[in-house]
Amino acid sequence: MFRIRVGVYRVIYAVFTNEEYILIGKIVRRSESTYRDLDDLAKQARAQLSKIISDK
């Protein structure tokens, strides 16, 4: 998982280089809770990627 700052917002995303995909996990205004539950977000990203690959 990676994050970038865009003004007051944070973009949390995952890069899957072997599959050539970038999945945006969430875009949120920066707060104390911005980075909570990143493990769950990573699991969801992997599940979405598996679905995308199986649908090919």
GUGULUM-938357 format. One record per residue (C-alpha): x, y, z; residue in one letter; chain; residue number from 1. Coordinates in steps of 0.1 Angstrom, whole numbers, m for minus. Layout:
<x: X&y: Y&z: Z&res: A&chain: A&n: NUM>
...
END
This chain:
<x: 0&y: 0&z: 0&res: M&chain: A&n: 1>
<x: 12&y: 35&z: m9&res: F&chain: A&n: 2>
<x: m1&y: 69&z: m1&res: R&chain: A&n: 3>
<x: 2&y: 103&z: m17&res: I&chain: A&n: 4>
<x: m8&y: 137&z: m6&res: R&chain: A&n: 5>
<x: m30&y: 158&z: m28&res: V&chain: A&n: 6>
<x: m37&y: 190&z: m10&res: G&chain: A&n: 7>
<x: m56&y: 182&z: 22&res: V&chain: A&n: 8>
<x: m65&y: 147&z: 9&res: Y&chain: A&n: 9>
<x: m47&y: 114&z: 10&res: R&chain: A&n: 10>
<x: m49&y: 88&z: m18&res: V&chain: A&n: 11>
<x: m43&y: 53&z: m5&res: I&chain: A&n: 12>
<x: m35&y: 29&z: m34&res: Y&chain: A&n: 13>
<x: m18&y: m5&z: m42&res: A&chain: A&n: 14>
<x: 4&y: m13&z: m71&res: V&chain: A&n: 15>
<x: 4&y: m48&z: m86&res: F&chain: A&n: 16>
<x: 33&y: m47&z: m111&res: T&chain: A&n: 17>
<x: 30&y: m83&z: m123&res: N&chain: A&n: 18>
<x: m6&y: m78&z: m132&res: E&chain: A&n: 19>
<x: m1&y: m42&z: m143&res: E&chain: A&n: 20>
<x: m28&y: m28&z: m121&res: Y&chain: A&n: 21>
<x: m31&y: 1&z: m97&res: I&chain: A&n: 22>
<x: m60&y: 0&z: m74&res: L&chain: A&n: 23>
<x: m72&y: 31&z: m55&res: I&chain: A&n: 24>
<x: m82&y: 20&z: m20&res: G&chain: A&n: 25>
<x: m96&y: 53&z: m8&res: K&chain: A&n: 26>
<x: m94&y: 90&z: m11&res: I&chain: A&n: 27>
<x: m100&y: 108&z: 22&res: V&chain: A&n: 28>
<x: m94&y: 141&z: 39&res: R&chain: A&n: 29>
<x: m64&y: 138&z: 63&res: R&chain: A&n: 30>
<x: m75&y: 130&z: 99&res: S&chain: A&n: 31>
<x: m64&y: 109&z: 128&res: E&chain: A&n: 32>
<x: m83&y: 79&z: 113&res: S&chain: A&n: 33>
<x: m70&y: 82&z: 78&res: T&chain: A&n: 34>
<x: m46&y: 53&z: 81&res: Y&chain: A&n: 35>
<x: m66&y: 30&z: 103&res: R&chain: A&n: 36>
<x: m77&y: m4&z: 88&res: D&chain: A&n: 37>
<x: m50&y: m4&z: 61&res: L&chain: A&n: 38>
<x: m47&y: m42&z: 66&res: D&chain: A&n: 39>
<x: m83&y: m46&z: 58&res: D&chain: A&n: 40>
<x: m80&y: m23&z: 28&res: L&chain: A&n: 41>
<x: m50&y: m44&z: 15&res: A&chain: A&n: 42>
<x: m71&y: m76&z: 18&res: K&chain: A&n: 43>
<x: m99&y: m60&z: m1&res: Q&chain: A&n: 44>
<x: m75&y: m48&z: m28&res: A&chain: A&n: 45>
<x: m61&y: m83&z: m33&res: R&chain: A&n: 46>
<x: m96&y: m97&z: m35&res: A&chain: A&n: 47>
<x: m106&y: m72&z: m61&res: Q&chain: A&n: 48>
<x: m75&y: m79&z: m81&res: L&chain: A&n: 49>
<x: m82&y: m117&z: m80&res: S&chain: A&n: 50>
<x: m117&y: m110&z: m92&res: K&chain: A&n: 51>
<x: m104&y: m88&z: m121&res: I&chain: A&n: 52>
<x: m79&y: m114&z: m131&res: I&chain: A&n: 53>
<x: m104&y: m143&z: m130&res: S&chain: A&n: 54>
<x: m129&y: m122&z: m152&res: D&chain: A&n: 55>
<x: m103&y: m119&z: m180&res: K&chain: A&n: 56>
END
